[in-house]
Amino acid sequence: MTMPSLLEQTRIDAEVTAPARTSTTASVLVTIAGLVGIAVLACVASGWVFGLSVIVFTTGSMAPSMPTGTAAIVQHVDASRVMVGDVVTVPRPGGALPVTHRVESVGLVADDASARSLVLKGDANDTADREPYVVRAAERVLVAVPGGAAALSVLRTPAAIGITAGLVAMVFVWSFWPPERRPFESHKSSDPSSGSPSMTAP
């Protein structure tokens, strides 16, 4: 039995430590992919449980804090929970699109205890909307991200969804794919006395 040369020992050490590095990388990638999956599921679950959804501002009536192109997370709430200062989305009477403005005042409705009469005004407008909005529920803005509509439109495209799903799938497949048998494994043996690989003479 002969001792391996310095070059052979260096190669052996590199090949022995490679699986550990690969295992660590795989664990990190699996963890990241898992966190992404959990985040997506959490968003879906929270939207269903807490009545959350996303809206996009198509006009500048709420500028400068919420200009055109702002994306906002809104929560479906009863009209009785709406307060002055809230930014809410409510149906526009006779209009195809709803209106999202700030609440100027909240009034009771005589013949409907669950309804409220809301006077709304856009931050960029000089005067309040012409007529109050009588509603039983509204979408209240929780978080608004100016410019978020552009990113949201990209993420919603089939291409972006497909790429994201493909990357996550590739990470999982790569992480659990059985590693190839290393060539030197068939020529090395373990030396019980030293606890390190040793090379046998041909």
N, C-alpha and C positions, 0 to 999 in steps of 0.2 A: 504494500500500500504506500502510495506516495502522496506528499502534501500538494495541494493544488497551487499553481502559480498565482502571482498577484493578479494577473489579468483574468484568470479563470475564477478566482475568489470574488473579484469585483463583479463579474457577470452573474455569479450565483447569488451574491447579496442583492443585486438589483432585481433579479427574477423572483427571489423570495419575498422581497418587500413590495413588489408590484401588486400582488393580490390584495394586500392590506390597503394600499392607496386606492385601488379600484373599488374595493368594498366600501371605503369611506365616501368616495365620490358617488357611488350608486345610492348610498344611504341618504346623502345630502339631496340628490336629485329626486329621489322618491319622496323625501320629506317636503320638498318644495312643491312637487306635483300634488301631494296630498293636501297641503295647505291651500293651494289654489282650488282644488275640488271642494274642500270644506267651505272656503269663502263663497264659492258659487252657490253651494247648497244653502249656506246661511242667508245669503241675499234672497234666494227664492223663498225660503221658509219665513224670513222676516217680512217679506212682502205679503205673503199669504196670511200670516198671523196678525200682523200689525196694520194691514191695509196700506202698505207702501207701494208707490209707483213712481215713475219718472215722467216729467213733462218737459217740453222744450218751448222757450219763449220765441215766438215768431215775429213779434213787434217790439218796438223800443219804448213802449209806454211805461215800463218800470225802470228805465235808465235813470241814473248811471249805475246803480248798484246791481241791476239785473237787466243788462242790455239784450238786444237781439242776439240769439245764439246761445243764451244761457240754458243750461240743463239743471233741473231742480228735482229733488226728492220730495214728494208730497205724501201726506197721510190723510186717509179718508176719516173725517170726524163728523159727529153730529153737529148741527147748527148751534145747538145750545152751548157747545164748547168753544165757539169762535169768539175771539176777543178783539177789541180795538187795537190796531197796530199789526194784526196778523196779515200775511199775504195769502190770499186764498184764490182758488180757481172754482168758478161757478158757471153753470150754463148761462148763455146769453139768450134772452128771450127773442125768438125769431131769428137767431143767428146760427150759422153752421158750426162755428168754433166757440169754445167757452172763453171767458175773460179771466185774466189773472191780475188782480189789483189789490191794493192795500185797503184794509177795513177802516173806514172813517167813523162809523157808528153802527151800533147793533140795537135793533128794536124788536119788541115782541109783536106777535101776530095774534089778533083778537080771537079768531076762530080756529087756531091751530097752535096748541101749546108746544109742539115739537119744532115748529118752524120759527125762523127769524128773518127780519127784514134788514138787509145789509146795505149800507151806503159805502160804495167803493170808489177809490180814486187811484189812478196811476201816478207813480212818483214823478214822472216827467210831464204830467198834465197840470194845467193851471186850475182846473175845476174838477169837481167830483162827477162821476158818471150821471147821466141824465135821470135815470130812474133807479130806485133801490131794487135789490134782488131778493126775492122771497124764496128761501130755500130751506130744506130740512137737513141737508148735509152739504159739506164742502170739502175740497181738497186743500189742506193747509200746507204751505211750503215749510219744510224743515231745514233743508240745506240747498243753497243755490251756488252753482259753479259757472261763472261767466266763461263763455267759450267752450263749455262742456259738450255742446250739441255736436261739434265737429268730431270730437273723439268718439262720442256715442254713435254717430252715424257710421263711422268706420268699423267699430266693434260689432255693429249689428249686421254688417254685410255677410253674405254666405261665405265669402273667401276668408274673412277674419275668423269666423266661427270654425270653419274647416281647418285652418292652419293651427288654431289654438288646440282643437281636439286632437289633431294629428301629432302635435308636439308632445302633449300629455301622454298620448298612447305610445309614442316612441320612447319616452323616458321610462315608462313602466316596462315595456318589452325589453329594452336594453338593460335595465336594472336586474331583471330576473332571468335573463338569458344565460344558460350555463356557460362558464368560461371554457375556452379551448384548453386541452391538455398541453402543458408546456413541454417543449422538446427535451429539456434536461432532466425531467422527472424520471425518464426511463433509464438514465445513466447514473443517478445519484443514489446514495444510500445514507441512512442516518446513523451517525456514530454515537451510540448510547453514552459512551464515556465523556464525550465532549459536548454533546447536545447540538452540534453543528454539522452541516453536510460535509461529507468527505468524498474524494474522488478515488476510484479504483483504477489501478494501472491496467492497461489493455493486455 
